[in-house]
């Protein structure tokens, strides 16, 4: 049997895309093996959100070539889209396919098996106006299903390369989203995470349809217990979306809303489309209609021109917002973006000092958010054995408000809804105890794991390449 191995760099959208590509190989009779094994075909799904992403992508391509010089090496993803010639110049690369036309990967592989001539299948992404339909009926070792609902972004923030690698905003047809949601529920998933490059923009390119309407339609999917939005901009949380959040008992009490900076001057230089005042007003409104809601965020530290005073203003603003967690990133130059050409680049040491300050603040806010839930009973869907140790007798999973809870339980409860009483608040994880045996539903089918590498610095470069909740 012909074997295929995968390696994924970057964000959770890439992880989803790799799973979708694996489905195509699986349907064609291929067997998946570990990336470190000798395979007939290697697929490297690349990241370009930082210069480091490019470098790591090149390293993984070369590693595959070394592992089996006779193998077909196929490179896809964002770096493949923006720099196909650079990738084809690496000896041993056979196919570069970008962030579209991935549904044609099997015919391209067959062509390469016949005639070993390198193929550049990358087209101009800016001309693409339709969503690429790639289904993922189940996920390897996952108890929460990811459902990609849109692609691309129209924002063009000054620090971000993603519109050039993913193209402009395009939404998946509602019927297609709902069909896949029902397929995932049939496979045993009780929580669906809606994801995309700019998820909250869903529906902006559709006639008479919106994210709020999609959420209501998903709310009607029988057997679905939880709907989580991976990331949404404050400006996209419309009154209609707020109404769904307030009235649907399937919507998770958790929203990831990227802030990026807590100072208006920095936000303007980033070309973000809100002020801190507008952001605060939206957050306060969400807290009013969803008591106990967890709001997580992304922050970029040391953006060009950020003075000590601007940083302090931002720090105080973040404190006021009472986020339940912040994902903090030092600003990283991305060649080809306006921000990389800006003067007043901030010194690396200054950036690192500020990053550590904000991480400390995030940990304090995490603990403060978790404390009031001690003594409460929350519904938790265990994802795995604690710290990946089967037989430890401990399970780990998330509540609807994104508290990571560790409690004693049986392995067969993974993927089931468990009622857990919070006994101890902590940073990153809380402790709890089961108060009611879960009602067992159909077990989730498993496929082989697709090798993934999502490092914090790449998985979530804030803004467009979003941190799909993982």
N, C-alpha and C positions, 0 to 999 in steps of 0.2 A: 504494500500500500504506500502511496506517495505521502510524504510527511511535510507538514508546514509548521513553522515556529514564528511567534510574534513577539515584538517588543514595542511597548508604548511609552512615549515620553509626553510630559505636559499634563494638560487639564483632563477633567473627567469626561468632557465631550469627546476627546480623543479616545479615551477608554471605551466609551459607547461605540464610536466608529470602528475600533478594532474588533469589538464583539460582533458588530454587523458584518465586517469583512470575513471573520471566522465562519459565520453562518453560511456565507457563499461557498467557502472551501468545503465545509462540512457536508452541504447538500450535494457537492460534486464528488463526495467519497474520500476526501483527504483525512488523514489522521493528524491530530495536533500533538506536537512534542514540545518539550521545554526549550527555551531559546538557547540554553547552554548546551543542548544536545546537538548531534549532527542531523540536520534536516535537509530535505530536497529543495525547499523554498523557505526563505526568510522574508518576513514582512516587517519593516521598521516604520512605525507611525510617529512622525517627527513633530518637534515643537520649535517655534521660532519667536516665541514671545519675548525672549531675551537673547542677547548674543551668546550667553551660556547655553541656551537651548539649542542653538545651531551647532555649537561645538560638541555637546553631548550626543546630538543626533549623528554627527560625522563619526564619532567614536564607536557608536553602536553599529553603524553600517560597516565600518572596518572590522569590527569584532566578528560580525556574521561572515564576511568574506574570508577571514582567517579560519573560522570554524570549519567551513566547507567551501573551498575555492570553486568547486563544481556546481554549487547550489545556484538557483535563480534568486537574485537579490532584488526585491521590490520595495521601493521607498514611497511612502505616502505622507499625508499630513501637511501641516502649515509651512514647514521649512521647504518641503518638496514643491509646494505651490509657489513660493516666492523666489526660490533659487534652484530651478531644475538643472541648469547648465553646471552649476557648482557641484551638484550631487552626481551628475553623469560623468563628471571629470574624475570621480573616485574610481580607481580600477576595480572591476568586479561588479559594478552596479548594472543591472539589466533593464529595470523598469522604474520610471518616475511617474507618479499618477496624481499628485496634488490632493485637493480637497473636494473634487467632484469626479464624476465618471468612475467611482470606485466599484460600481455595479458591473463594470466591464473587466474587472481584474482577472477573472478566470479565462476569458478568451485571450487576453494579452499573455497570460502564462502559457496557454496552449501554443500560441504563436511562437513564444520563446523556446518552447520545447522542440519545435520543428526547425526554426532558424534562429540561431543565437545572435541576433542583432539588437543592440540596445534600443529601447523604445522611450521616447519622451511623449507622454500622453497628457501633458499639462496644457490647459487652455486658459484664456483670459477669464479669470474668476469674476471680474467686474461686469461681464456681459451676461452672467448667469442670473436668471430671475426665478427659477423654480427650485423647490426643495427636493433634495435627492432622497428618494424613498429607500431606506435600508432598515429592515425590521430586525429586532432582537427579541425573540420569543422567550429567552431566559438568560440568566447571567451566572457565570461560574462563581461559586462560593459567595453569592450575594443573597441577602434576605430582603433587601429593598431593591425594587426594580427601577432602572433609569429609563425615562421615555423622552426622547429628543423631539421637541416640538417646533424648533426653528433653527435657522442657520444664518450666519452673517450679522453685520452690525453697520448702522449708518452714522454712528456718533463721531468717529474720527477724533478721539481724545488725543492730545498732543504727545502723550507718552506711549501710544499703542499702535502696533503694526497690524493688529488682527483684521481690520477691514480689508487690508491688502492681501491677506492670506486666506480669508474666509469669504470675502465678497460682501455684497450688500444684503440687508435684511430680507429674508424670505421665510414665510410660515408654511408649516406642514398643513395639508388639508384636514379639516376637523374630522371627517369620516375616517381618515387614515389613523389619526391620533386615537380616536375612540376604539377603532378595531384593534389596535395594538394593546390598548389598555385592557380590553376584555380578554385578549390572548394571555396577557401577563397574569390577570386574576385567575384564569383557567389553569395556569401553570402553578398556582398556589401562592402568588405574591399578594400580600395584604397592604403594602405601602408602595406607592409610585412616586418617584421624584421627577418632576418635570424639569428638563434641562435643555440647554442650547447655548449659543454664544452670547445671546442677548435676550434671554428667556422672556423677560417682562415686555419685550416689544412684540410678542406674538400677536398676530391679527392686524397689525398696522398696515399691512399690504393686502388684507382680505376685505371683501365687500360685505358690509353689514355683519361682521363677526369680530369678536374681541377675545382677549384673555379671560375676561369675566364670564363670557358666554361659554368658553371652553371649560372653565372651572365648574360651572353649573351642570354642563353636560357630563363631565367626569363624576360629579357628585351623584349622578343617577346610575352609575355603573354598579350593578349588583355584585356584592362580594368584596368590593374595594373598601378597605377600612380607613386608609389615610392617603391624603394628597399633600405633597410637600413641593414648594417651589424652590428650585435650587438657588436662584439669585434674582433679584428684581431691583430696578432703580426706583428711588423715591418718587420720581416724576411719573412713573408708570403705575403707581398704586392709586388708581382712579377711585372715585366714589363707588363705581360699580364693583371694582375688585374688593373694596372695603366691605361692601354689603355681603359678598360671598364669604369673606373671612369671618364676618360677624354671625352669619346665619347657617352656614354649612357646618355640620358636626364632623365632616371628613377632613376639613382643612387643618393642617398642623398649626399649633400655636408657636410657630417659628418662622421668621423671615430673615433672609440674608440680604441686607441692603448696603451696597458699597457706598462708603462716605468718601474715601480717598484722601481728603484733607479737611481739617476743621477750621480753615481760614479762607475767607472770601477771595483774597488776592491770589492765593495758591490755586483755588478752584478755577478762577478765571484763566490763569495761565495754563491750567490743565485742559481747558475748554470743556469743563463739566457744565451741565445745564441746570444748575440750581445754586442757591445761596445756602449758607448754614441756617439762616432763619427759616427758609422754606423746608429744609431737611428736618429741622427740629419740630416744626408745626406738624409735618406728616407723621413723625415718630410719636409725638404726643397723642395724635388722633388714634393711631393704631393701639397704643396702650389703653386708651379709653374704651375702645370697642372689644379688645381682646385681653382681658385681665390675665396677667401671668405670662404674656407673650415673651418669647426669647427673641431678641434682635441681635444678630451677629453682623459683623461688617469687615470691610477691607480698608486698610490705610496704607498710603505710600508715604514714606518718611524721607526727607532730604530732597524733595523735588527742586529742580533748579530755581534759585531765587528765594527759597524758604529761609527766612532769617530766624534768629533765636526767638524774637518776639512773636513771629507768625506761628512757630512751633508751640510756644507757650499758650497762645490763644487757642490753638487746636487741641492741646492737651486738656485745657479747662472745659472746652466744648464736649470732648469725648466723655469726660467725667460726668457732665450734666446729662448726657444721653443714656447713661447706665446700660451700656451694651452688655449682653451676656457673654460675649467673647469678641475679640478683635484679631484679625489676621494681619500682621504687621510686616511690611516689606520695605527694605531700603530701596530708594529709587535706583533703577539700573538702566543705564543708557541703552537704547535700542536703535542701532544704526538705521537711518531712513525715516526716523520720526522727528517732528519739529523740536521736541524737548531735548533731543540729543544735540541739537545745534544751538541751544540756548546758552547764553553766557550765565555767569553766577552759578556754576555747578558747585554743589555742596561737597565739602571735604569728607572723605570716606570715614575718618575717625569720628567726626561730628555726627554723621549718619548713624554709625553703629551705636554711639552713646544714646541718641534719641530713640533708636529701635528698642534698646534694652529698657529704657524708661517706659515706653508704651507697652512692652510685653509685661512688665511688672504691673502696670495699671490694668491691663487686660485680665491678668490672673486675679487681681483684687476684685474686679467687677464680676468675674466668673463665680467666685466664692460668694459674693454678696447676692448674686442672682439666685444661686442654688439654695442658700440657707432657709428661706421661707418655705421651701418645699419639704423640709424634714418633717416627718410625721404624716405627710400626704401619700395617698395611694395613686400611682400613675400607671398608665398602660405602657408596657415596654415590649418591643419585638426584639428578642435576643438575636444577635447576628452571628456570634461565634463564641467558642470557648474563650475564657478570659486569657488575654495575652497569647492567644493561639495555642493554648496547652490543653489538648484533649485529655479527659480524665481528671482534670483539676477539680471538677465539681462546681466550678464557677462559670457563669455565663455573663456576657456583656451585650448590651443593646441600648437603643435610644428611646426615650419617651417622646411623645408628640412635640413637647417643647424643647427637644434637643439636649436633654440632660443625659449624659452617658452613665448608665447604671450598671453596677456589678453586683450580682446576687447568686446565691446557691441555686442550682437547678440541674435538670437532666438534659443531655445532648439532644434528645428528640423534641425538646421545646424550642429549639432554634427555628426562627421563622414564624412562631406562633405568638399570639397576643397574650402576654402575662400581666397580671395585676401585681405590682410591686410597691411596697411601702418604703419610702426613702428614710433611711436610718442615720445617714451621715453625709453631710455636704462636703465637697472637695473641689479642687481645681482639676479640670480635665475629666475627672470621674467622681461619681458619688456611689455610696454603698446603699444596698437595699435588701429587703427580704420578701419572698413571695408570699402573698396573702390568699391567693386562689389559684387552683390548678388551671392551666389553659385549656380551652376547648380546641381540640385538634382539628385542623383543616388539612386538605390535600397537601402532601409534601411537595416541596419545590424540586423540580428536576434539575439536575446539574450537568454542566458541560465541563470540559477541561479548562483549567485556568489559562487565560491569555496573559503572558508575562507583561507586567506593567511597572512603570517607574514614574511616579508622580511626585516630584520633589516640591516642597512648599514654594520655592522661588519660581517654579515654572507652573505648578498646578494652578496657581491662582493669581497670575499677574493681573492685578486688579483692573476692573473696568470692563473690558470687553471679553478677554479670554477668561470666562468667569469661573469662579470656584463652585463647580457643581458640588452640592453637599455630598460628602463621601463618607 
